[in-house]
């Protein structure tokens, strides 16, 4: 059990080959484990998230890889227009998951490293990058335990993941890893359940099975930045804007299944019931092709 900001966080790694559960500290360095040869289930429990209900991104890595690469072109264009993540820069992507940000921005010429605590997510990231002949360095390591030389990066990005970190430890670390003129870019995108009927109906079904899921009820707002960040960084700018994301019934069902409150946390029986109910809802409410209203947000912080 690890205390972070006064909250108890427990991470367990289950090694199926040895059939035993190993307690670990939050600071896991897993790069030297064989992703291809070993299968690990990593349950993360954090009182700040879903009231402590355990989740494991590895359980939904395949769906994540297939259905969560959905950011629209404007999402990336707004990054490049700010002169970030472009040729000549070295970029570290935290919580990279299946490598969505590095893979989609690879065309702009930056040198990328992507890190994530989940070995299964990193395995998918490597597979997708290799299939597209992309030279991206993906590593399975918790953000709190990344280990690079000081001043290594021009930009550090964090998309859909910043709230998971131990900010007391991470913020000074990120400041050290950035060059003197380096930037921290925090990115986010979420559907708007109170304005989009299908998104709202999907969210209701998730909450039926995961009532403590804290990903529900999103409204437009600036990217959340913890107070401690301002000891090391200055907020340079932020922007929020609406986007409509196209889906089919299959792809929206897959997107919802790949969320923390569903595929990453439900039991097999619960997941089967959720899938049946969600598909029935889509058949009733959604055409075969439709769009879901989202908002996107970014914040650029400069190193003090």
C-alpha positions as CSV (number, residue, x, y, z in Angstrom):
1,X,0.0,0.0,0.0
2,X,1.3,3.4,-1.0
3,X,0.2,6.8,0.3
4,X,-0.1,9.6,-2.3
5,X,-1.3,13.0,-1.2
6,X,-2.9,11.4,1.8
7,X,-4.7,8.7,-0.3
8,X,-4.0,5.0,-0.2
9,X,-3.0,3.5,-3.5
10,X,-2.4,-0.1,-4.1
11,X,-0.9,-1.7,-7.2
12,X,-0.8,-5.4,-7.6
13,X,0.9,-7.3,-10.4
14,X,-0.3,-10.9,-11.0
15,X,2.2,-13.2,-12.7
16,X,0.1,-16.0,-14.3
17,X,3.2,-18.1,-15.0
18,X,4.1,-18.3,-11.3
19,X,0.5,-18.0,-10.1
20,X,1.2,-15.6,-7.4
21,X,0.4,-12.0,-6.6
22,X,3.3,-9.6,-6.0
23,X,2.7,-6.4,-4.1
24,X,4.8,-3.6,-5.5
25,X,5.4,0.1,-4.8
26,X,3.7,2.6,-7.0
27,X,7.0,3.2,-8.6
28,X,7.3,0.3,-11.0
29,X,10.1,-0.1,-13.5
30,X,9.0,-2.8,-15.8
31,X,11.1,-2.2,-18.9
32,X,13.3,-5.3,-18.4
33,X,10.4,-7.7,-18.1
34,X,9.6,-9.6,-21.2
35,X,6.3,-8.3,-22.5
36,X,6.0,-11.0,-25.1
37,X,6.7,-13.9,-22.8
38,X,4.9,-12.9,-19.7
39,X,1.3,-12.0,-19.1
40,X,0.6,-9.6,-16.1
41,X,-2.6,-8.4,-14.7
42,X,-2.0,-5.1,-12.9
43,X,-4.8,-3.9,-10.6
44,X,-4.5,-0.3,-9.7
45,X,-6.6,1.0,-6.8
46,X,-6.5,4.8,-6.0
47,X,-9.1,6.4,-3.6
48,X,-9.0,9.5,-5.8
49,X,-10.3,7.5,-8.8
50,X,-13.6,5.7,-8.9
51,X,-13.6,5.7,-5.1
52,X,-10.8,3.2,-5.1
53,X,-12.4,0.6,-7.4
54,X,-9.5,-1.5,-8.9
55,X,-8.8,-1.2,-12.6
56,X,-6.3,-2.8,-15.0
57,X,-5.7,-1.2,-18.4
58,X,-4.1,-4.4,-19.5
59,X,-7.5,-6.1,-19.6
60,X,-8.7,-3.8,-22.3
61,X,-5.5,-3.1,-24.3
62,X,-6.7,-4.7,-27.5
63,X,-9.9,-2.7,-27.5
64,X,-8.0,0.4,-26.5
65,X,-5.6,0.0,-29.5
66,X,-8.5,-0.6,-31.9
67,X,-11.1,1.9,-30.7
68,X,-9.4,4.8,-28.8
69,X,-7.3,6.2,-31.6
70,X,-10.0,8.8,-32.3
71,X,-8.5,12.3,-31.9
72,X,-9.4,14.4,-34.9
73,X,-6.9,16.2,-37.1
74,X,-7.5,19.5,-35.5
75,X,-6.3,18.0,-32.2
76,X,-2.8,17.5,-33.6
77,X,-2.8,20.6,-35.7
78,X,-3.3,22.8,-32.6
79,X,-0.2,21.2,-31.1
80,X,1.9,21.8,-34.2
81,X,0.7,25.3,-34.7
82,X,2.3,26.1,-31.3
83,X,5.6,24.8,-32.5
84,X,5.4,21.7,-30.2
85,X,6.3,18.1,-31.0
86,X,7.9,18.9,-34.3
87,X,11.2,18.2,-36.1
88,X,14.3,18.8,-34.1
89,X,12.6,18.3,-30.8
90,X,12.8,15.4,-28.3
91,X,9.5,14.6,-26.8
92,X,8.4,12.4,-23.8
93,X,4.8,11.2,-23.8
94,X,3.6,10.1,-20.4
95,X,0.8,7.6,-19.9
96,X,1.2,6.8,-23.6
97,X,-1.2,3.9,-23.5
98,X,-1.1,2.3,-27.0
99,X,1.0,5.2,-28.2
100,X,-1.7,7.2,-29.9
101,X,0.0,10.6,-29.5
102,X,3.5,9.6,-30.6
103,X,2.2,7.5,-33.5
104,X,-0.1,10.2,-34.9
105,X,2.5,12.9,-34.5
106,X,5.4,10.9,-35.8
107,X,4.9,12.5,-39.3
108,X,6.0,15.9,-37.9
109,X,9.5,14.7,-37.3
110,X,10.1,14.8,-33.5
111,X,12.0,12.1,-31.7
112,X,9.6,10.3,-29.3
113,X,9.7,8.2,-26.2
114,X,6.5,6.9,-24.8
115,X,6.0,5.5,-21.3
116,X,3.1,3.7,-19.6
117,X,2.7,1.7,-16.4
118,X,0.9,-1.1,-18.3
119,X,3.0,-3.7,-20.0
120,X,0.0,-4.7,-22.2
121,X,-0.5,-1.2,-23.4
122,X,3.2,-0.8,-24.3
123,X,3.1,-4.2,-26.1
124,X,0.2,-2.8,-28.3
125,X,2.1,0.5,-28.8
126,X,5.2,-1.4,-30.0
127,X,3.1,-3.6,-32.3
128,X,1.3,-0.7,-33.9
129,X,4.5,1.4,-34.3
130,X,6.4,-1.5,-35.8
131,X,3.6,-2.2,-38.3
132,X,3.9,1.3,-39.6
133,X,7.7,1.4,-39.6
134,X,7.9,4.0,-36.8
135,X,11.0,4.3,-34.7
136,X,9.5,5.1,-31.3
137,X,11.0,4.1,-28.0
138,X,8.2,2.7,-25.9
139,X,8.9,1.7,-22.3
140,X,6.8,0.1,-19.5
141,X,7.5,2.3,-16.5
142,X,5.5,4.3,-14.0
143,X,5.7,8.1,-14.4
144,X,7.0,8.5,-10.9
145,X,9.9,6.2,-11.7
146,X,11.1,7.5,-15.1
147,X,14.8,7.9,-15.2
148,X,16.4,10.1,-17.9
149,X,19.2,12.7,-17.7
150,X,18.3,16.2,-16.7
151,X,17.4,18.5,-19.5
152,X,16.7,15.6,-21.9
153,X,13.4,16.9,-23.5
154,X,12.1,19.9,-25.4
155,X,8.5,18.9,-24.7
156,X,6.7,16.5,-22.3
157,X,3.1,15.5,-23.2
158,X,0.4,13.9,-21.1
159,X,-2.9,13.0,-22.7
160,X,-5.9,11.6,-20.8
161,X,-3.7,10.7,-17.9
162,X,-2.5,13.6,-15.8
163,X,-4.8,13.0,-12.8
164,X,-3.3,9.5,-12.2
165,X,0.1,10.8,-11.1
166,X,1.6,11.5,-7.8
167,X,2.0,15.2,-8.5
168,X,4.2,15.9,-5.4
169,X,6.8,13.6,-7.0
170,X,6.1,14.1,-10.6
171,X,6.1,17.9,-11.0
172,X,9.7,18.5,-9.8
173,X,10.8,15.5,-11.8
174,X,9.2,16.8,-15.1
175,X,10.8,20.2,-14.5
176,X,14.2,18.5,-14.2
177,X,13.7,16.5,-17.3
178,X,12.8,19.5,-19.5
179,X,15.4,21.8,-21.1
180,X,15.4,25.4,-19.8
181,X,12.9,26.5,-22.4
182,X,11.0,23.3,-22.3
183,X,7.2,22.9,-22.3
184,X,4.8,20.7,-20.6
185,X,1.7,20.0,-22.7
186,X,-1.4,18.5,-21.1
187,X,-4.1,17.2,-23.4
188,X,-7.7,16.0,-22.9
189,X,-10.8,15.1,-24.8
190,X,-14.2,13.9,-23.5
191,X,-17.7,13.4,-24.7
192,X,-20.5,15.7,-23.4
193,X,-23.2,13.4,-21.9
194,X,-25.6,16.2,-21.1
195,X,-25.7,17.5,-24.7
196,X,-25.3,14.3,-26.7
197,X,-28.1,11.8,-26.4
198,X,-26.2,8.7,-27.3
199,X,-23.2,9.6,-25.1
200,X,-25.6,10.2,-22.2
201,X,-27.4,6.9,-22.7
202,X,-24.1,5.1,-22.8
203,X,-22.9,6.8,-19.7
204,X,-26.0,5.8,-17.8
205,X,-25.3,2.1,-18.6
206,X,-21.7,2.4,-17.4
207,X,-22.9,3.9,-14.1
208,X,-25.3,1.1,-13.7
209,X,-22.4,-1.4,-13.5
210,X,-19.7,1.0,-12.1
211,X,-21.7,3.5,-10.0
212,X,-18.5,5.1,-8.5
213,X,-16.9,5.7,-11.9
214,X,-15.5,9.2,-11.7
215,X,-15.2,9.6,-15.5
216,X,-18.9,10.5,-15.8
217,X,-20.7,13.9,-16.1
218,X,-18.1,15.8,-18.1
219,X,-18.7,19.4,-19.0
220,X,-16.5,21.9,-20.8
221,X,-13.7,23.3,-18.6
222,X,-10.0,24.0,-18.8
223,X,-7.5,21.2,-18.3
224,X,-7.1,20.5,-14.6
225,X,-3.7,21.5,-13.2
226,X,-2.7,20.6,-9.6
227,X,-1.6,23.5,-7.4
228,X,1.9,22.2,-6.9
229,X,2.6,22.5,-10.6
230,X,2.9,26.3,-10.2
231,X,6.0,25.9,-8.1
232,X,7.8,24.6,-11.1
233,X,5.8,25.8,-14.1
234,X,3.9,28.8,-15.4
235,X,0.7,28.5,-17.3
236,X,1.4,29.9,-20.8
237,X,-1.9,29.3,-22.4
238,X,-5.0,27.1,-22.5
239,X,-7.7,26.4,-25.0
240,X,-11.0,24.5,-25.1
241,X,-13.0,23.7,-28.2
242,X,-15.8,21.4,-29.5
243,X,-15.3,18.5,-31.9
244,X,-17.7,16.0,-33.3
245,X,-16.2,12.5,-33.6
246,X,-17.6,10.0,-36.1
247,X,-18.5,6.5,-35.0
248,X,-20.3,3.4,-36.0
249,X,-22.3,1.3,-33.6
250,X,-19.4,-1.1,-33.4
251,X,-16.7,1.6,-32.9
252,X,-18.7,3.5,-30.2
253,X,-19.4,0.2,-28.4
254,X,-15.7,-0.5,-28.6
255,X,-14.8,2.9,-27.4
256,X,-17.1,2.6,-24.4
257,X,-15.8,-0.9,-23.6
258,X,-12.3,0.4,-23.5
259,X,-13.0,2.9,-20.8
260,X,-11.9,2.5,-17.2
261,X,-15.4,2.0,-15.9
262,X,-16.1,-0.9,-18.2
263,X,-13.4,-3.1,-19.8
264,X,-10.7,-2.2,-17.3
265,X,-12.7,-2.9,-14.2
266,X,-15.7,-5.1,-14.6
267,X,-15.7,-8.8,-14.0
268,X,-16.3,-11.1,-17.0
269,X,-20.0,-11.7,-16.0
270,X,-20.6,-7.9,-15.5
271,X,-18.9,-7.1,-18.8
272,X,-21.1,-9.6,-20.6
273,X,-24.2,-8.0,-19.1
274,X,-23.0,-4.6,-19.9
275,X,-22.2,-5.5,-23.5
276,X,-25.7,-7.0,-24.1
277,X,-27.4,-3.9,-22.6
278,X,-25.2,-1.4,-24.4
279,X,-25.7,-3.0,-27.8
280,X,-29.4,-3.2,-27.3
281,X,-29.4,0.6,-26.5
282,X,-27.4,1.4,-29.6
283,X,-29.8,-0.7,-31.8
284,X,-32.7,1.3,-30.4
285,X,-31.2,4.8,-30.3
286,X,-28.3,5.0,-32.8
287,X,-28.1,4.9,-36.5
288,X,-25.4,2.8,-38.0
289,X,-23.2,5.8,-38.4
290,X,-23.3,8.9,-36.2
291,X,-21.2,11.6,-34.5
292,X,-20.6,12.1,-30.7
293,X,-20.1,15.7,-29.4
294,X,-16.9,16.1,-27.5
295,X,-14.8,18.9,-26.2
296,X,-11.1,19.0,-26.4
297,X,-8.7,21.0,-24.1
298,X,-5.0,21.7,-23.9
299,X,-2.7,23.6,-21.5
300,X,0.8,24.6,-22.3
301,X,3.1,25.2,-19.2
302,X,6.6,26.6,-19.4
303,X,9.3,25.7,-17.1
304,X,10.2,28.3,-14.5
